[in-house]
Amino acid sequence: MDLSIVIPVYNEEQNVIELAGEVLRALEDRDVEIIFVDDGSRDKTAEFLTQFQHSHPQVRLIRHQANCGQSAALCTGVRSASAPLVATLDGDGQNDPADIPRLLTEMQTATPRPVCVCGTRQSRRDTLSKRLSSRIANGIRSRLLGDGIEDTGCGLKLFNREAFLELPQFDHMHRFLPALFLRAGSPVFSVPVNHRHRRHGSSKYGLHNRLWVGMIDLLGVLWLQRRTCRAETMEGDKSP
């Protein structure tokens, strides 16, 4: 299998089938699986996906019994993935699946070869408050962590599965993936990607759970960075 697509979803019954179809069309020339992780939805998200699975065997559905958060859903999906490379998308349809091949090309051609490629959203299609909170959070994060990535909040990412599974896992870790990969000594690149209006439903994030909660996690990641210790090793006795 070439690629696993992991899509955390929570109460996205109006978006999931359309999004699944877009992913299949964007990657029709590749052997892929699409893993939807239903994070305790209370609507018909799981029901619609179950019906879609009957005619689309590439689609898998994993369900959390209760809402655990986007990072927990992401980790569940990556652990269940079959391919060595994993691409992630937000479940609201604002990320464009047609950009995934661009991330794949960057990973295959960039030097040094990155372990993670992040999308950077162009012409954001969000409300003013959402854009403002994101800009503030990105600015503070970039200054303190020095990850060199302009838009870590973009859900469109491509990374090595095994490298991801070695990262420390905690609530809201999805916002800090570039810094966590860099902390592990792995190159990270970014590419510009499309951003679209949310067609259905409403955002699950606001000023409280996007900006203020993220500040607490930022301090934790900063502590991890400063406590990192990577020793150079050799085998056997290399002394003269």
Secondary structure by P-SEA (a helix, b strand, c coil): ccbbbbbbbccccccaaaaaaaaaaaccccbbbbbbbccccccaaaaaaaaaacccccbbbbbbcccccaaaaaaaaaaaccccbbbbbbccccccccaaaaaaaaaacccccccbbbbbbccccccaaaaaaaaaaaaaaaaaacccccccccccccccaaaaaaccccccccccaaaaaaaabbbbbbbbbbbbcccccccccccccccaaaaaaaaaaaaaaaabbbbbbbcccccc
